[in-house]
Amino acid sequence: MGRDESESGGGRESREGGGPGDWAHTQPAAYPLIARLWVAETQSDGCTFGSAHTQKKLSPSSPAPPPPSGHGVRLSAHRSNEELVSGVPQDTGYGTWRRYISASTSTSKVLPWEAPSRETMLRKIDSAMKDGSVEDALQSLSDYKKLHGLPEPRVLNSMIVSLSYMRSRRWLQRAFDMVLSVYRINSNVLNCGSLMRLVLALARDQMPVPASTVLRIILESEKLPDVDMLSMSLLHMLRSQVGSYLAIDVLIETCESFLSQVTDRREMKILDPIKNNATLFNMVLESCVKFKCIIKAQRIMELMSLVGVLADANTVVIASRVFEMVGQRDELIHMKRSIDSFTYPSFLQYCQHFYDSLLSLHFKYNDLDAAAKLLIDLHQRRKPSVSFRNDFQKQGVIQIGSGNLKTGYRIMFDPGKVDRGFVLGTESQFGLVILTHGRLLHTEKALAKLITGCVKSRNMHTLSNFFIMLHKEDIEVFSPPDVINACIQMGWLHAAHDILDDLESAGFPVRITSYISLLRAYEKENKSEEFNGLLQQIQKMASSMDDIYTSSPFTIKNIAKIVKDEMLLSSLSLCAALADEIKHYNPGEHLTLEFNNSVLFFCKAKMMEDALGTYKRMREQTIRPTSHTLCHILCGYSSMGMYREITMLWGEIKRRFEYGELDLDRDLLDCLVLDFIKGGYFSRVMEVISYMSKHKIYCDKWKYRRVFLKLHKNLYRNLNSLHDKTEAQIKRIEDVRAFRSWAGIK
């Protein structure tokens, strides 16, 4: 008998007339009677004696077996190892012996030998938890597991909940270790509610890896976690970079897990709790934008469509940022049709972020006409005054991909639906559009981008038309002479001259100060030809200019003297904005975006030959592919199961990484590892993992391990018995063993 049994069980034995340990000494006369009864039973029933392996049947002439050696209470100490591990009593051959003892002695109430041990140890665990002695409770639980296996779920879950409320990270780690230990033995005894409390505690204490592991254990049980607690847990995980990666994967796995169980539309009700929580998706999508996870961002938006999430105004903002990050301008243009139809004031602040993203893409695609038109549309947009009931009844559409392809997705959003607990920044991401006094206006940065684009592409006609259209609409947001003077100060004299000519041709009134500024700049730069031409132009115009009042002979010195006090220096902030845009101006960016958009379209349509043809033309024109280009191709290959082609793509990715032509992309490398595991290319798996470890990029070991166990659990196990193995087989076995060792798979 163990120490705990003897100390805690003695009281009960004395109260009930003596324990089984005293029975052999105090009642020796009972033994022959019990033995005879036991033999009679075996003779009449023909039951087996001993273990199931011996199966020795007693005959009437067989001698009665000896009673158990030692005191009867010590039977529990001689149980098999199987019983100690499983907690299920094994057949020791003494079942009948115990029945007759309980039936024929005065101590029958205490003769089920194991009851005192189990009950007293459980009482000890409960008592320790009530007293707050966590260390004693864990030690008692460990002792119980050694003797009886896992306790009942009530005890385990109570222990997990108690540890979850401990403030020390040490106890949270012990709780996590306990969950893993129980999970490996029997995950069915774990309760989803207690596990979610542990997840929230781990996430709140910034332990994202254990938190994500427990969440995945819940998902494996095919139970949907409490969505409110899941949202809170992911919110805490999203505060760190590693936690963000794990939160993104957990949300994707949650949606995919339950979508795989739905075979009928009527079964979609099980997803109601998650599809009604748009904020959950908004938080994770925003994190995708923050850490530039374009593959995961696109997947989450696709899952939102499949699950049937009704998005809100915040989703519009974040979706527009995702489209801007990927370069999907067509999707934003399609969204604009819905957004322009909503006119109530509360939605205007969200429109600001949307137009900011759309305008940014117009500039990146170098579509200056579209950018100028959008700026004019913003000024023409009427100021909302009241909310119309019809607006609140409308729903907008976020189209993902082509609406004509089966691979396209659609998310519906309610512009009047806003979660006030999820707060976006008031400033726009790119600083191109602002909300002032209930109206959307472009910023000086947007004007600087337009001017820079027109100057660099020698398309001043677009800029001049922009000024003329604003003048016709009586929109006065800035003075064209300020822009002309800014161009002069930046040294863009020909651009300033082109604007003056276009405005003059359109009958746009321009003050003489702009001409004089340009004339002086020509003189300073010793451009005599341009100087003389502009001087003649001024002389022709002088007689009709109302702002020249002089009776002296017309000379350039007289004009300059007269208008000297009227000349306005260009805004210093505009010049600074122009100088900043020149530093970041990329003349070939629009070509890269156009090629990437084509590659993405073909990959979504599973037209990989066309996608590769576009990629080949891209390289022929010496346009450097970006990580987005390779992500699109990788996703296309993966969707078609073309894992061999992915190995060749990895060679090019690695080469570009080494030459510094490509920035490290964790999203790209993570998808490569998963695809190589699915395809069985474990040499490549370890190569990519080694590369990630070298550059200190987080590897999601649990995710990789689960994919391996799902697809390759018994891979190459039969080859271990073969003596004649090829070198290729030996190498593959070594690679698989290396992965198993790294992932902790026994």
Secondary structure, DSSP 8 states (H G I E B T S, - for coil): --HHHHHHHHHHHHHTT--HHHHHHH-TTHHHHHHHHHHHHHHHH--EES-TTT-EE--TTS------SS-GGGGGGG--HHHHHH------S-HHHHHHHHHHSTTGGG-STHHHHHHHHHHHHHHHHHTT-HHHHHHHHHHHHHHHSS--HHHHHHHHHHHHT---HHHHHHHHHHHHHHHHHHGGG--HHHHHHHHHHHHHTT-HHHHHHHHHHHHHTT----HHHHHHHHHHHTTSHHHHHHHHHHHHHHHHHHHTT--SGGGGGGGHHHHT-HHHHHHHHHHHHHTT-HHHHHHHHHHHHHHT--B-HHHHHHHHHHHHHHT-HHHHHHHHHHHTT---GGGHHHHHHHHHHHHHHHHHTT-HHHHHHHHHHHHHS----S--HHHHH--EEEEES-TTSTT-EEEEE-TT---TTS---SS-SSS-EEEETTEEEE-HHHHHHHHHHHHHTT-HHHHHHHHHHHHHTT--SS-HHHHHHHHHHTT-HHHHHHHHHHHHHTT----HHHHHHHHHHHHHTT-HHHHHHHHHHHHHHHTT-TT----S---HHHHHHHHGGG-----HHHHHHHHHHHHH--TTHHHHHHHHHHHHHHHHTT-HHHHHHHHHHHHHTT----HHHHHHHHHHHHHTT-HHHHHHHHHHHHHHHHTTSS---HHHHHHHHHHHHHHT-HHHHHHHHHHHHHTT----HHHHHHHHHHHHTTTTSGGGG-S---HHHHHHHHHHHHHHHHHT--
